[in-house]
């Protein structure tokens, strides 16, 4: 089986081999995913990305003699494209960091409130949510589109051009701010209230659903046969959570990449004043679970620093960045990774230094000091988020499961254990692709439940364990961190 995983900064095609009881995976194609600024707006290059998807299918032929049993695509959330009845894509999809979204959010919130929007969807009102992107569309050019036009979120868009079927998978639909998290269907009342035509939306399908077969012309072009197309857990975080190697519910998870998504898996959404105030969102998961989580600007800060240094002529690998940070004493200065100042692309090292100046802290000067500041700040945000989760659940959690590419930063994993005072179970690295593939395994009837999937992951990909160290020292540092972000909040 093939999993095509589009992240917000890179993508890859992963080959999964199912033995009947265990899974192995192999990376067969990787590519960058770079936004394109054109005419003052920021877009995704969908045409190039679809080409890379086909290149991944083509690469499969070098690894196996027969056609794949199936293929599924997962991506980041919220972004979308419009497709008409003849299958024509009406322009490249906008990037969620597009500047117009913040303006649209401000204007829509003059007509309603964050509390009201949250009561409908359980989704934290953030400027990049689909609801605000669509409101921006309606302000600029209106949404009076022909009757045959449908909105397809990014994984659904890829799946349509593979299979010809227009549908919306549940976990990706839940990121829009337009889905009723209890009914697990579009909130028609909310759509009407904000002036978005309900006819733009397709039927919801659940993860693990087979959605046709590969279009004949693509199958002939790539010479792979009419393989089934599966709607996996199409939101990348939902796929990552599928592959958490645990059969017990007493844990928080962190899906660690460009964004760090930290939360818990529950049966029904939590939509209280506290969950709204603390920034928690309720997204869909496999088997109609709810992923109550917080979107934290994770390794984006390090990625943006790395990009800035490359522009200045100094190329540093992520592995070297980690080693540099390990040599620093740490706990010298902090930023709030959630501060809006860090959202947009730009000179991230300078923004970090300015934040420290404004909060009266030691200002990191060297690259190593900047990297350590980011890592320390991120794990402090994890500690803060864990405290809030436990208050919302009214119980303590014993363990933190970290999955995704970010766990290759072993310093981040160890410091997360230190800051939270909980053991960290790290793995698998390829969590998203593994979750994607295991939902395909389920679609083929080889496993029947999420628990069976997780048992397979435990058997196939043994994780690493990090124990908490220096708890008293980290508790004192955490109080300093809270004072710093409170000071910045007052200044703002």
C-alpha positions as CSV (number, residue, x, y, z in Angstrom):
1,X,0.0,0.0,0.0
2,X,1.1,3.6,-0.6
3,X,0.6,6.5,1.8
4,X,1.2,10.0,0.3
5,X,1.7,12.4,3.2
6,X,1.7,16.1,2.4
7,X,3.1,18.2,5.2
8,X,3.1,22.0,5.4
9,X,6.8,22.1,4.4
10,X,7.5,18.7,2.7
11,X,5.9,15.6,1.4
12,X,6.8,12.0,0.9
13,X,5.4,8.7,-0.4
14,X,5.7,5.8,1.9
15,X,5.4,2.1,0.9
16,X,3.8,-0.1,3.5
17,X,4.1,-3.9,3.5
18,X,1.6,-5.8,5.5
19,X,2.5,-9.3,6.7
20,X,-0.8,-10.2,8.1
21,X,0.2,-9.3,11.6
22,X,3.0,-6.6,11.4
23,X,3.8,-3.6,9.2
24,X,7.0,-2.4,7.7
25,X,7.4,0.9,5.9
26,X,9.9,2.3,3.4
27,X,10.4,5.9,2.2
28,X,10.4,5.8,-1.6
29,X,9.9,9.5,-2.6
30,X,10.4,12.8,-0.9
31,X,10.0,16.4,-2.1
32,X,9.7,19.9,-0.7
33,X,6.4,21.7,-0.4
34,X,7.0,25.4,-0.9
35,X,4.3,28.1,-0.9
36,X,4.3,30.5,-3.9
37,X,3.8,34.2,-3.5
38,X,2.2,35.7,-6.6
39,X,0.5,39.0,-7.2
40,X,0.5,39.8,-3.5
41,X,-1.1,36.5,-2.4
42,X,0.3,33.2,-1.0
43,X,-0.7,29.9,-2.7
44,X,0.0,26.2,-2.7
45,X,1.4,24.9,-6.0
46,X,-1.2,22.1,-6.4
47,X,-0.2,21.2,-9.9
48,X,3.4,20.5,-8.8
49,X,2.2,18.6,-5.8
50,X,0.0,16.4,-7.9
51,X,3.0,15.8,-10.1
52,X,5.0,14.7,-7.1
53,X,2.1,12.4,-6.1
54,X,2.4,10.7,-9.5
55,X,6.2,10.5,-9.1
56,X,5.6,8.6,-5.9
57,X,3.4,6.1,-7.6
58,X,5.9,5.8,-10.4
59,X,8.7,5.2,-7.8
60,X,6.7,2.3,-6.4
61,X,7.4,0.3,-9.6
62,X,11.1,0.1,-8.6
63,X,10.2,-1.6,-5.3
64,X,7.5,-4.1,-6.0
65,X,6.5,-6.2,-9.0
66,X,2.7,-5.8,-8.9
67,X,0.3,-2.9,-8.6
68,X,-0.3,-1.4,-5.1
69,X,-3.2,-2.8,-3.1
70,X,-4.4,0.8,-2.5
71,X,-3.3,4.4,-2.0
72,X,-4.4,7.1,0.4
73,X,-3.5,10.8,0.8
74,X,-3.3,12.9,4.0
75,X,-2.4,16.5,4.3
76,X,-2.5,19.5,6.7
77,X,-5.9,21.0,7.5
78,X,-8.1,23.9,6.6
79,X,-7.0,24.7,3.0
80,X,-9.1,23.9,-0.1
81,X,-9.8,24.2,-3.8
82,X,-12.9,24.6,-5.9
83,X,-13.7,22.0,-8.6
84,X,-16.5,22.3,-11.2
85,X,-18.7,19.6,-12.6
86,X,-16.3,18.9,-15.4
87,X,-13.4,18.4,-13.0
88,X,-11.7,21.7,-13.6
89,X,-9.7,23.2,-10.7
90,X,-10.7,26.9,-10.3
91,X,-7.3,28.2,-9.4
92,X,-4.5,27.2,-7.0
93,X,-5.5,26.8,-3.4
94,X,-4.6,29.7,-1.1
95,X,-2.1,29.1,1.7
96,X,-3.4,29.2,5.3
97,X,-0.8,31.9,6.1
98,X,-2.4,34.2,3.5
99,X,-2.6,37.7,5.0
100,X,-6.3,38.3,4.0
101,X,-7.5,35.7,6.5
102,X,-6.8,37.8,9.6
103,X,-8.7,40.7,8.1
104,X,-11.6,38.4,7.3
105,X,-11.6,37.0,10.8
106,X,-11.8,40.5,12.3
107,X,-14.7,41.5,10.1
108,X,-16.7,38.3,10.7
109,X,-16.2,38.7,14.5
110,X,-18.0,42.0,14.2
111,X,-21.1,40.1,13.3
112,X,-20.8,37.2,15.7
113,X,-18.5,36.2,18.6
114,X,-15.8,33.6,19.1
115,X,-18.0,32.0,21.8
116,X,-20.8,31.5,19.3
117,X,-18.6,30.1,16.6
118,X,-17.0,27.8,19.1
119,X,-20.4,26.6,20.4
120,X,-21.2,25.4,16.9
121,X,-18.0,23.7,15.8
122,X,-15.8,23.2,18.9
123,X,-13.0,24.6,16.8
124,X,-10.8,27.4,18.2
125,X,-11.4,30.5,16.1
126,X,-8.0,31.1,14.4
127,X,-7.5,33.2,11.3
128,X,-6.5,30.3,9.1
129,X,-9.6,28.3,9.7
130,X,-11.6,27.5,6.6
131,X,-14.6,29.5,7.8
132,X,-12.5,32.7,7.7
133,X,-10.8,31.8,4.4
134,X,-14.3,31.4,2.9
135,X,-15.4,34.7,4.4
136,X,-12.4,36.3,2.8
137,X,-13.4,34.8,-0.6
138,X,-17.0,36.1,-0.2
139,X,-15.6,39.6,0.5
140,X,-13.3,39.7,-2.5
141,X,-15.3,38.0,-5.2
142,X,-18.4,36.5,-3.7
143,X,-19.4,32.8,-3.4
144,X,-22.1,32.8,-6.0
145,X,-20.5,30.0,-7.9
146,X,-22.2,27.7,-10.5
147,X,-24.3,25.0,-9.0
148,X,-21.9,22.3,-10.1
149,X,-18.9,23.7,-8.2
150,X,-17.8,22.0,-5.0
151,X,-15.3,22.8,-2.3
152,X,-12.8,20.1,-1.7
153,X,-10.3,20.2,1.2
154,X,-6.7,19.4,0.2
155,X,-6.7,15.6,0.7
156,X,-10.1,15.4,-0.8
157,X,-8.8,17.4,-3.8
158,X,-6.0,15.0,-4.3
159,X,-8.3,12.0,-3.9
160,X,-10.8,13.5,-6.5
161,X,-8.0,13.8,-9.1
162,X,-7.0,10.2,-8.4
163,X,-10.5,8.7,-8.4
164,X,-13.0,11.1,-9.9
165,X,-15.2,11.0,-6.7
166,X,-16.0,14.2,-4.9
167,X,-16.4,13.6,-1.2
168,X,-15.1,15.0,2.1
169,X,-13.4,12.8,4.7
170,X,-14.6,13.4,8.3
171,X,-11.3,14.2,10.0
172,X,-10.3,16.8,7.5
173,X,-13.8,18.3,7.5
174,X,-13.5,18.8,11.2
175,X,-10.7,21.3,10.8
176,X,-12.9,23.8,8.9
177,X,-14.8,25.3,11.8
178,X,-18.0,24.4,9.9
179,X,-18.7,20.9,11.1
180,X,-21.0,20.0,14.0
181,X,-18.7,17.9,16.2
182,X,-21.7,16.0,17.8
183,X,-23.6,15.2,14.6
184,X,-20.4,14.7,12.7
185,X,-21.9,16.6,9.7
186,X,-21.9,20.1,8.2
187,X,-23.5,22.7,10.4
188,X,-26.2,24.1,8.0
189,X,-27.3,26.7,10.5
190,X,-23.8,28.1,10.9
191,X,-23.2,28.1,7.1
192,X,-26.4,30.1,6.7
193,X,-25.4,32.5,9.5
194,X,-22.1,33.4,7.9
195,X,-23.3,33.4,4.4
196,X,-21.6,30.4,3.0
197,X,-23.7,28.3,0.5
198,X,-24.2,24.8,1.8
199,X,-24.3,23.5,-1.7
200,X,-20.5,24.0,-1.9
201,X,-20.0,21.0,0.3
202,X,-20.0,17.3,-0.4
203,X,-21.1,14.3,1.7
204,X,-19.0,13.2,4.6
205,X,-17.2,9.9,4.5
206,X,-15.5,8.1,7.4
207,X,-11.8,7.1,7.6
208,X,-11.2,3.7,6.1
209,X,-13.7,4.1,3.3
210,X,-12.8,2.9,-0.2
211,X,-13.5,5.7,-2.7
212,X,-13.3,4.2,-6.2
213,X,-10.2,3.2,-8.1
214,X,-7.4,5.1,-9.9
215,X,-8.6,7.0,-13.0
216,X,-8.0,5.0,-16.2
217,X,-5.8,7.7,-17.7
218,X,-3.5,7.9,-14.7
219,X,-3.3,4.1,-14.4
220,X,-2.3,3.8,-18.0
221,X,0.2,6.7,-17.7
222,X,1.9,5.1,-14.7
223,X,1.2,1.5,-15.7
224,X,0.0,0.5,-12.2
225,X,-3.5,-0.8,-12.8
226,X,-6.8,0.3,-11.3
227,X,-5.8,0.3,-7.7
228,X,-8.4,1.2,-5.0
229,X,-8.3,4.8,-3.6
230,X,-8.9,4.9,0.2
231,X,-10.1,7.8,2.3
232,X,-7.8,7.2,5.3
233,X,-7.8,9.6,8.3
234,X,-7.0,12.3,5.8
235,X,-5.9,15.0,8.3
236,X,-2.3,14.3,9.0
237,X,-2.6,14.7,12.7
238,X,-5.6,12.3,12.8
239,X,-3.5,9.7,11.0
240,X,-0.6,10.3,13.4
241,X,-2.9,9.7,16.4
242,X,-4.1,6.5,14.8
243,X,-0.6,5.1,15.2
244,X,-0.1,5.9,18.9
245,X,1.3,2.7,20.4
246,X,-1.0,2.4,23.4
247,X,-4.1,0.5,24.4
248,X,-4.7,2.7,27.4
249,X,-6.3,6.1,27.5
250,X,-4.4,7.6,30.3
251,X,-2.0,9.8,28.2
252,X,-1.7,13.0,26.3
253,X,-0.3,13.0,22.8
254,X,2.0,15.4,20.9
255,X,2.2,15.0,17.1
256,X,5.4,16.8,16.5
257,X,6.3,18.6,13.3
258,X,6.0,22.1,11.8
259,X,3.1,22.3,14.2
260,X,3.0,20.5,17.5
261,X,-0.5,19.3,18.1
262,X,-1.0,18.4,21.8
263,X,-4.1,16.9,23.2
264,X,-6.1,13.8,24.2
265,X,-8.5,11.4,22.4
266,X,-12.1,11.5,23.9
267,X,-15.5,10.3,22.8
268,X,-17.4,13.7,22.9
269,X,-16.2,17.2,22.4
270,X,-15.4,19.6,25.3
271,X,-16.7,23.0,24.5
272,X,-16.5,25.0,27.7
273,X,-15.5,28.6,28.6
274,X,-12.1,27.3,29.8
275,X,-11.5,25.2,26.7
276,X,-12.2,28.2,24.5
277,X,-10.1,30.5,26.6
278,X,-7.2,28.2,26.7
279,X,-7.2,27.6,22.9
280,X,-8.4,24.0,22.6
281,X,-10.1,22.7,19.5
282,X,-12.2,19.6,18.9
283,X,-11.2,17.7,15.7
284,X,-12.4,14.4,14.4
285,X,-10.5,11.1,14.7
286,X,-10.8,7.5,13.6
287,X,-13.8,5.6,14.7
288,X,-15.6,9.0,15.3
289,X,-13.3,9.9,18.2
290,X,-12.6,13.5,19.1
291,X,-9.1,14.8,19.3
292,X,-9.3,17.6,21.8
293,X,-6.0,19.4,21.2
294,X,-4.1,22.7,21.0
295,X,-2.3,23.8,17.8
296,X,1.1,24.9,18.9
297,X,3.6,26.6,16.6
298,X,6.2,23.8,17.0
299,X,9.3,23.2,14.9
300,X,8.1,26.0,12.6
301,X,10.2,28.4,14.7
302,X,13.3,26.4,14.2
303,X,12.5,25.9,10.5
304,X,12.1,29.6,10.1
305,X,15.4,30.3,11.9
306,X,17.2,27.8,9.7
307,X,15.7,29.4,6.5
308,X,16.9,32.8,7.6
309,X,20.4,31.6,8.3
310,X,20.5,30.0,4.9
311,X,19.4,33.3,3.3
312,X,22.4,34.8,5.1
313,X,24.7,32.2,3.6
314,X,25.0,29.8,6.6
315,X,23.5,26.4,6.0
316,X,23.0,24.3,9.2
317,X,21.4,20.9,9.4
318,X,18.7,20.1,11.9
319,X,20.9,17.5,13.5
320,X,23.7,20.1,14.0
321,X,21.2,22.5,15.4
322,X,20.2,19.9,18.0
323,X,23.8,19.3,18.9
324,X,24.5,23.0,19.3
325,X,21.5,23.4,21.6
326,X,22.6,20.5,23.8
327,X,25.8,22.3,24.7
328,X,23.9,25.3,26.0
329,X,23.0,25.5,29.7
330,X,19.4,26.3,28.8
331,X,16.5,27.9,30.8
332,X,18.0,31.4,30.1
333,X,15.2,33.0,28.1
334,X,11.7,32.1,26.7
335,X,9.2,33.1,24.2
336,X,5.5,32.1,23.8
337,X,5.5,29.9,20.7
338,X,1.8,30.9,20.3
339,X,2.4,34.6,20.0
340,X,1.0,35.8,16.6
341,X,4.3,37.6,15.9
342,X,5.8,34.2,15.1
343,X,3.1,33.0,12.6
344,X,4.2,34.6,9.3
345,X,7.4,33.8,7.4
346,X,10.2,36.3,8.0
347,X,13.3,37.0,10.1
348,X,12.6,34.6,13.0
349,X,15.9,35.1,14.9
350,X,15.2,38.8,15.0
351,X,11.6,38.4,16.2
352,X,12.8,36.0,19.0
353,X,15.4,38.6,20.1
354,X,12.9,41.4,20.1
355,X,10.4,39.3,22.2
356,X,13.2,38.8,24.8
357,X,14.0,42.5,24.8
358,X,10.3,43.5,25.3
359,X,10.0,41.1,28.2
360,X,13.2,42.1,29.9
361,X,15.1,38.8,29.5
362,X,18.6,37.8,28.6
363,X,18.6,38.2,24.8
364,X,20.0,35.2,22.9
365,X,22.8,36.3,20.6
366,X,24.4,33.1,19.1
367,X,22.6,30.6,16.9
368,X,23.0,28.0,19.7
369,X,21.4,30.3,22.2
370,X,18.5,31.0,19.9
371,X,17.9,27.3,19.2
372,X,17.9,26.5,22.9
373,X,15.5,29.3,23.6
374,X,13.1,27.9,21.1
375,X,13.3,24.3,22.4
376,X,13.0,25.4,26.1
377,X,10.0,27.6,25.2
378,X,8.3,24.8,23.3
379,X,8.6,22.3,26.1
380,X,7.3,24.9,28.6
381,X,4.3,25.4,26.3
382,X,3.8,21.6,26.5
383,X,3.8,21.7,30.3
384,X,1.3,24.6,30.3
385,X,-0.9,22.7,27.9
386,X,-0.7,19.5,29.9
387,X,-1.9,21.4,33.0
388,X,-4.8,22.8,31.1
389,X,-5.8,19.4,29.6
390,X,-5.8,17.9,33.1
391,X,-8.0,20.7,34.4
392,X,-10.5,20.1,31.6
393,X,-10.6,16.4,32.1
394,X,-10.5,16.7,35.9
395,X,-7.9,14.0,36.2
396,X,-4.2,13.4,35.9
397,X,-2.5,11.8,32.9
398,X,0.4,9.5,33.5
399,X,2.3,9.5,30.2
400,X,3.0,11.6,27.1
401,X,3.2,10.0,23.7
402,X,5.2,11.9,21.2
403,X,5.0,10.9,17.5
404,X,6.2,12.3,14.2
405,X,9.3,13.6,12.7
406,X,10.0,16.0,15.5
407,X,10.9,13.1,17.9
408,X,14.2,12.7,15.9
409,X,15.2,15.7,18.1
410,X,16.0,13.7,21.1
411,X,16.8,16.8,23.1
412,X,13.2,17.9,22.6
413,X,11.9,14.6,23.8
414,X,14.1,14.6,27.0
415,X,13.3,18.2,27.8
416,X,9.6,17.5,27.4
417,X,9.9,14.7,30.0
418,X,11.8,17.1,32.3
419,X,9.4,20.0,31.9
420,X,6.2,18.0,32.3
421,X,7.4,15.6,35.0
422,X,6.0,12.6,33.0
423,X,7.7,9.8,31.1
424,X,7.7,10.4,27.3
425,X,7.1,7.5,25.0
426,X,8.5,8.6,21.6
427,X,7.6,6.8,18.4
428,X,6.9,6.0,15.7
429,X,8.7,8.7,13.7
430,X,6.6,8.0,10.6
431,X,3.4,8.1,12.6
432,X,1.3,9.9,10.0
433,X,2.2,7.5,7.2
434,X,1.8,4.5,9.4
435,X,-1.7,5.7,10.6
436,X,-2.6,6.3,6.9
437,X,-1.5,2.8,5.9
438,X,-3.1,1.1,8.8
439,X,-6.5,2.7,7.9
440,X,-6.0,1.2,4.4
441,X,-5.3,-2.2,6.1
442,X,-8.6,-1.7,7.9
443,X,-10.4,-0.8,4.7
444,X,-9.2,-4.1,3.3
445,X,-10.7,-5.9,6.3
446,X,-7.4,-7.1,7.7
447,X,-8.0,-5.4,11.1
448,X,-11.3,-4.4,12.6
449,X,-10.7,-1.7,15.2
450,X,-8.4,1.1,16.4
451,X,-7.2,-1.1,19.3
452,X,-6.1,-3.8,16.8
453,X,-4.3,-1.1,14.7
454,X,-2.4,0.2,17.8
455,X,-1.4,-3.3,18.8
456,X,0.1,-3.8,15.3
457,X,2.0,-0.5,15.7
458,X,3.3,-1.6,19.2
459,X,4.5,-4.9,17.7
460,X,6.0,-3.3,14.6
461,X,7.7,-0.1,15.8
462,X,9.0,-0.3,19.4
463,X,9.2,3.2,20.8
464,X,11.8,5.0,22.9
465,X,11.2,6.0,26.5
466,X,12.5,9.2,28.3
467,X,12.2,9.6,32.0
468,X,11.9,12.9,33.8
469,X,15.0,14.5,35.3
470,X,15.7,17.5,37.6
471,X,12.0,18.0,38.3
472,X,12.5,20.7,41.0
473,X,14.8,22.7,38.7
474,X,12.2,22.6,35.9
475,X,9.3,23.5,38.1
476,X,11.1,26.7,39.2
477,X,11.9,27.5,35.5
478,X,8.3,26.9,34.6
479,X,7.2,29.6,37.0
480,X,9.7,32.0,35.3
481,X,8.3,31.1,31.9
482,X,4.7,31.8,33.1
483,X,5.8,35.2,34.4
484,X,7.5,36.0,31.1
485,X,4.5,35.2,28.9
486,X,2.2,37.1,31.4
487,X,4.4,40.1,31.1
488,X,4.2,40.0,27.3
489,X,0.4,39.6,27.4
490,X,0.1,42.7,29.6
491,X,2.3,44.7,27.2
492,X,0.2,43.6,24.2
